[in-house]
Every structure is written in structure tokens, then in C-alpha cells.
Amino acid sequence: MSKIRVGLIYGGKSGEHEVSLQTALAVTKAFDLNKYEVQPFYITKEGDWRTGPQLTAPAESVDALTFESASASGGAGTFALQPLFGSPAPAKTQGTQSATESGGTAAAQLDVVFPLLHGTFGEDGTVQGLLEMANIAYVGTGVLASAVGMDKVMMKKVFAQEGLPQCVFRHFTKNQWEKDNAFFIMEIEIAIGYPCFVKPANLGSSVGINKARNRDELLSAIAEAFRYDRKVIVEEFIDAREVEVAVLGNDEPQASVVGEIVSSSEFYDYKAKYIDGKSSMIIPAEIDSELSSRIRDLAVRAFQSIDGSGLSRVDFFLRKDNGEIYINEINTMPGFTPFSMYPLLWRESGKPYSELLDDLVRLAIQRHEEKQRLSYSFDLT
């Protein structure tokens, strides 16, 4: 049986560039190179695409994956896109020939792409649209689900339509804020109060998020959030435990066990997630089976509400005073190192890291093959 040729896309023009590199490093070490041919694609912070040679061994460091100079496969920029747009082939099934066996150009015969991109220009539907245009199978949610999952405002509106419980929030664009910030301040103070959380609407990994305890801190937090996005969301503070569920699948998604985050900081910000190393994960969370089942069911409903596919991590608040559940957000491309919550949740559910990668590739190819059976034209004759 021929190997499945996988393209890894990582880096990106995003505030989560470094997180993406760590994810890519971990994935290269986990792929079984006896089963897969792995082709790396690095996107610089400026948006320049670069590719290196096919991996014959796991990458030893992040530096080995950045290709800062001209790549071994023909240079940077548009040349790096040739494997995507040169001559995309349909996904192979068991027993079919490899690109080399069939006489094609190996670089143009990717079977599936794994976009290991977090945040803007990667998790928001943009690269998913690129891969749809190239007619290549890819891991993770599609264009719509990615865009909705990235935009916290649209996500919350979809969750509201689905009847999922969530905290009070308000939102506004930079233009709206500049025209009438007095109105929004009044609305926040009446409907939400202090303390509250201020977030860019389109960013992950807790970048640009701040807790505001008074009006001065609110104004400062909003100014900070507008550095990263044109739209800001303000949410009520809930004294709660933070629990998370990993979801895997296409039309019949499954939920992992529930895990809990115990933050080293006042809230689970970027430093607490990636820098100080003091936050802890409790897997499975210390909650009763009935509550766990309810949270897992809500995670699957959230995933299906955005038309998810492949993978997502769904985050919840569990109020300390009365045990009420509130959905916080869905992350359609969660951190994927062996120490990240998503693979750890599945490991504790009986699915090791390498098997999880196999499942994600299989689900991507399955979804792509289903799409190939659709008709995209209409014969009027």
C-alpha cells in the first residue's frame, strides 16, 4: 500500500505564529513516516509561503521548520504554492498508485493537507477556502465553520440560536466605538457591570484579552483589543471552573472525557497558557457522571451547530455557586502538542496521539471524497 502524502501548513500571519510552530514540531514527531510522506509548508509572519524538502525524519527543532533562506525545493513565495495548485490529485484510497508511480509530479500530488494554523489567516476559513479552491482534502472544519468559530460574536449568535447557555455579552466595531463610545460604556455598565472581560472578536490563545474592574480599565482593555481586531466583545465575569471537551468526527462526532483547567493566573491568559508553566490540567475533571454527560452532549451540539468536521475543542464555564453550565467558545484548531488539552483529553479517553492523527487524516479524506460525488454544474439541455 502506498504512503499517504500529507502537507503540513504552519506558522502564519497571526499573533499565534509561535504556538503554530510548536504544534507543527510535535506533529512531525508523531506521524509514522512508514505510513505517511510529510511535506512541510512554512508561512512567515509577513505571509510569505516557504517549503522545504520532504521530511525523512522528525524535525529536531522549530528552527528546522522555518526555512528562512531559499528552500531546497525551489525557493519561497509563489513557488511554495506549486504543490497546492500545480496539479492537485484526488485523495488516494487503499491500493491506488502514488504520484510517482502514476507518472505525475510528486510535489503536486498531496493527498491531504493538515493546516496547523492558529488564529487569523489560518483558523478563520481563509486557508480552508484556499484548499477548497485547490480541491485538496484537508484536516479540520470547513470554511463556514472555521469562520464562525473564529469570530466570537458570530459564534455566540449561532450558539444562541441553538439554545446553548452562555454569559451576557456586548459587542461593537471600532467605527461604532469611535462614534458613540459613551453609549457602549453605559450599556456595558448596566447590562454586564464590573468586573468584565474584554476580547478581540477574532483571535485565540487569549491574546489581547483583559479583565476590567472599573471604567478606566475598561477603556484601556478596549484600546488593547482594538490593536488586534476591528471588532471587540465584552463579556460578563463568572466565578467558575473552566472545563473543556475535545470533539472528533464528521457527521457523527464523538466527545472525549471532560477536562479542567486550573489557571496559574487570575484567568487563563496567554502567559498562563504558554509561558509560566504553572497552570495545571485535571483529566478527567472531578465532576459527577451526570454533569459530565451533560457537558459532553453540549459540546457535540456546539460542534454540530457550526457544521463542524474533523476536530474542535469546546470550552465551558461551570459556576462555582450553583453548578450551572455556560458555553464559552469553540476552538476549531486547538493546540496540538502532546501536552495540549485536545490530545490529552483523547489520550485519557483511550485514543493515543498517533492514532488521533490517523483518525484526523481519515476523516479529512472521507469528507473530501464525499464532496467529489457532488454535482457543481447544471445541464439546461
PyMOL commands that set and color helices and strands:
alter all, ss='L'
color gray80, all
select helices_A, chain A and resi 17-30+62-65+77-85+106-108+126-133+143-150+152-162+174-191+215-225+270-275+289-305+341-348+353-372
alter helices_A, ss='H'
color red, helices_A
select strands_A, chain A and resi 4-11+36-43+49-51+112-116+137-138+169-173+196-200+210-212+231-236+240-249+254-262+280-282+310-319+325-331
alter strands_A, ss='S'
color yellow, strands_A
deselect
rebuild
show_as cartoon
